[in-house]
Amino acid sequence: MNSIPFFESAYIHEQATVIGNVKFASSCSIWPGAVLRADMNSINLGLAVNIQDNTSLHTDSRGSISIGDWTLVGHNAMLHGCKIGKACLIGIGSILLDDCEIGDGAQITAGCMIRGGKKIPPRSLVVSDGKDIKIYPGKAKPELTIAGCIEYIHLAHRIQKSVFGPFSEDEERLFITQAKEILLSLNI
């Protein structure tokens, strides 16, 4: 397991829903219960983006969605008319509203709401304090996000072969090593 088993196109689970003008770069993965609805505008996913279970992406006439390479969108997230950079983490249950922008390498932790028009600087760590968000510039660790994307590429291949179970510690270390190399190439 020395290389990343890229897909030529995307892995779309049979229980995911994709409607309208959705464009996938190679090695994207869309998981059960995810809904990508581009009925009024476009959704564009970069290389190795994964959209996890029960996440909703929707556009309207005013705004498309773009998600940069090596971005991980966690379970039950809600994205509406927003722009997300490369190597970003959108944590479980987060909500991103119209016209917000997430800079390259940022990490939005679980349960955050990023209000419409909000700009999150690159490599920022964003956490919820229950009422609002706190932004910590330069505190994100995008190599962990990229490692998660690598893991999801492997998961998609495993599922197609009906292989289930945890990754080994050696595999996890390899994902981190590969992620660090990818991060250098992204120049974030």
C-alpha positions as CSV (number, residue, x, y, z in Angstrom):
1,M,0.0,0.0,0.0
2,N,2.6,2.5,-1.1
3,S,0.4,4.6,-3.4
4,I,-3.0,6.2,-3.3
5,P,-5.4,4.2,-5.5
6,F,-7.0,7.2,-7.4
7,F,-10.3,6.8,-9.2
8,E,-10.6,8.2,-12.7
9,S,-14.0,9.6,-11.8
10,A,-15.9,9.7,-8.6
11,Y,-17.2,7.0,-6.2
12,I,-20.9,7.7,-5.6
13,H,-22.6,5.4,-3.1
14,E,-25.9,4.0,-4.4
15,Q,-27.7,5.6,-1.5
16,A,-26.4,9.1,-2.3
17,T,-28.4,11.6,-4.4
18,V,-26.9,13.8,-7.0
19,I,-29.1,16.1,-9.0
20,G,-28.3,18.8,-11.6
21,N,-25.1,20.5,-12.6
22,V,-22.6,18.7,-10.4
23,K,-19.0,18.3,-11.6
24,F,-16.5,15.9,-9.9
25,A,-12.8,15.8,-10.3
26,S,-11.2,12.4,-10.0
27,S,-11.2,10.4,-6.7
28,C,-14.2,12.3,-5.1
29,S,-16.4,10.2,-2.9
30,I,-20.0,10.7,-2.0
31,W,-21.4,8.7,0.9
32,P,-24.8,7.3,1.9
33,G,-27.5,9.8,2.5
34,A,-25.6,12.7,1.0
35,V,-27.6,15.0,-1.2
36,L,-25.9,17.2,-3.8
37,R,-28.7,19.3,-5.4
38,A,-27.5,21.7,-8.1
39,D,-30.9,22.4,-9.7
40,M,-30.4,26.2,-9.9
41,N,-26.7,26.6,-10.1
42,S,-23.5,24.5,-10.1
43,I,-21.6,22.4,-7.6
44,N,-17.9,21.8,-8.4
45,L,-15.8,19.4,-6.4
46,G,-12.0,19.2,-6.7
47,L,-9.7,16.3,-6.6
48,A,-10.2,13.8,-3.8
49,V,-13.0,15.7,-2.1
50,N,-15.2,13.5,0.1
51,I,-18.8,14.3,1.1
52,Q,-19.7,12.2,4.0
53,D,-23.0,10.6,5.1
54,N,-26.2,12.7,5.3
55,T,-24.5,15.9,4.2
56,S,-26.6,18.4,2.1
57,L,-25.2,20.7,-0.6
58,H,-27.6,23.1,-2.3
59,T,-27.4,26.0,-4.6
60,D,-29.8,28.7,-5.6
61,S,-30.0,31.1,-8.5
62,R,-27.5,33.5,-6.8
63,G,-24.8,31.2,-5.7
64,S,-22.9,28.1,-6.7
65,I,-20.8,25.8,-4.5
66,S,-17.1,25.2,-5.1
67,I,-14.9,22.9,-3.0
68,G,-11.2,22.7,-3.6
69,D,-8.9,19.7,-3.9
70,W,-8.3,17.5,-0.8
71,T,-11.2,18.8,1.2
72,L,-13.2,16.7,3.7
73,V,-16.8,17.5,4.5
74,G,-17.9,15.6,7.6
75,H,-21.2,13.9,8.4
76,N,-24.4,15.9,8.5
77,A,-22.9,19.1,7.3
78,M,-25.0,21.6,5.4
79,L,-23.5,23.7,2.6
80,H,-25.4,26.4,0.8
81,G,-24.0,28.6,-2.0
82,C,-20.4,28.8,-0.5
83,K,-16.8,28.6,-1.6
84,I,-14.4,26.3,0.2
85,G,-10.7,26.2,-0.5
86,K,-8.2,23.4,-0.9
87,A,-7.3,21.0,2.0
88,C,-10.2,22.2,4.2
89,L,-12.0,20.4,6.9
90,I,-15.7,21.0,7.3
91,G,-16.6,19.3,10.6
92,I,-19.5,17.1,11.5
93,G,-22.8,19.0,11.7
94,S,-21.3,22.3,10.5
95,I,-23.5,24.8,8.5
96,L,-22.0,27.1,5.8
97,L,-24.3,29.7,4.5
98,D,-24.5,31.7,1.2
99,D,-21.4,33.6,0.1
100,C,-19.2,32.5,2.9
101,E,-15.6,31.7,1.9
102,I,-13.3,29.2,3.7
103,G,-9.6,29.8,3.0
104,D,-7.2,27.1,1.9
105,G,-6.1,24.8,4.7
106,A,-8.8,26.0,7.2
107,Q,-10.4,23.6,9.6
108,I,-14.0,24.2,10.7
109,T,-14.6,22.1,13.7
110,A,-17.8,20.1,14.4
111,G,-21.0,22.1,14.9
112,C,-19.9,25.5,13.6
113,M,-22.2,27.9,11.8
114,I,-20.4,30.1,9.3
115,R,-22.9,32.9,8.5
116,G,-23.5,34.2,5.0
117,G,-20.7,36.4,3.7
118,K,-18.2,35.4,6.4
119,K,-14.6,35.0,5.2
120,I,-12.4,32.5,7.1
121,P,-8.6,33.1,6.5
122,P,-6.4,30.4,5.2
123,R,-5.0,27.8,7.8
124,S,-7.4,29.1,10.5
125,L,-8.9,26.8,13.1
126,V,-12.5,27.6,13.7
127,V,-14.4,26.4,16.8
128,S,-17.9,27.0,18.2
129,D,-18.3,28.6,21.6
130,G,-22.1,27.7,21.6
131,K,-23.2,31.2,20.5
132,D,-20.7,32.2,17.9
133,I,-17.4,31.0,16.4
134,K,-13.8,31.7,17.4
135,I,-11.2,31.9,14.8
136,Y,-7.6,31.0,15.5
137,P,-5.4,32.0,12.5
138,G,-2.5,29.7,11.7
139,K,-3.7,26.9,14.0
140,A,-5.2,24.5,11.5
141,K,-3.4,21.3,10.6
142,P,-4.4,20.7,6.9
143,E,-2.1,17.6,6.7
144,L,-4.6,15.8,8.9
145,T,-7.5,16.8,6.6
146,I,-5.6,15.5,3.5
147,A,-4.8,12.3,5.4
148,G,-8.5,11.9,6.0
149,C,-9.2,12.3,2.3
150,I,-6.6,9.7,1.5
151,E,-8.3,7.4,3.9
152,Y,-11.6,7.9,2.2
153,I,-10.2,7.1,-1.2
154,H,-9.0,3.8,0.3
155,L,-12.4,3.3,2.0
156,A,-14.2,3.6,-1.3
157,H,-12.0,1.0,-2.8
158,R,-12.5,-1.3,0.2
159,I,-16.3,-1.0,0.0
160,Q,-16.3,-1.9,-3.6
161,K,-14.6,-5.1,-2.6
162,S,-16.7,-5.7,0.5
163,V,-13.7,-5.3,2.7
164,F,-14.5,-3.9,6.2
165,G,-12.4,-3.2,9.3
166,P,-10.0,-0.7,10.7
167,F,-6.8,0.5,9.0
168,S,-3.6,-0.6,10.5
169,E,-1.2,1.7,12.3
170,D,1.2,1.4,9.4
171,E,-1.5,2.4,7.0
172,E,-2.5,5.4,9.1
173,R,1.2,6.5,9.3
174,L,1.5,6.2,5.5
175,F,-1.6,8.4,5.0
176,I,0.1,11.1,7.1
177,T,3.4,10.8,5.2
178,Q,1.5,11.0,1.9
179,A,-0.6,13.9,3.2
180,K,2.5,15.9,4.1
181,E,3.9,15.5,0.6
182,I,0.6,16.5,-1.0
183,L,0.4,19.6,1.3
184,L,3.9,20.7,0.1
185,S,2.7,20.5,-3.5
186,L,-0.4,22.6,-2.8
187,N,1.7,25.4,-1.5
188,I,-0.8,26.4,1.2
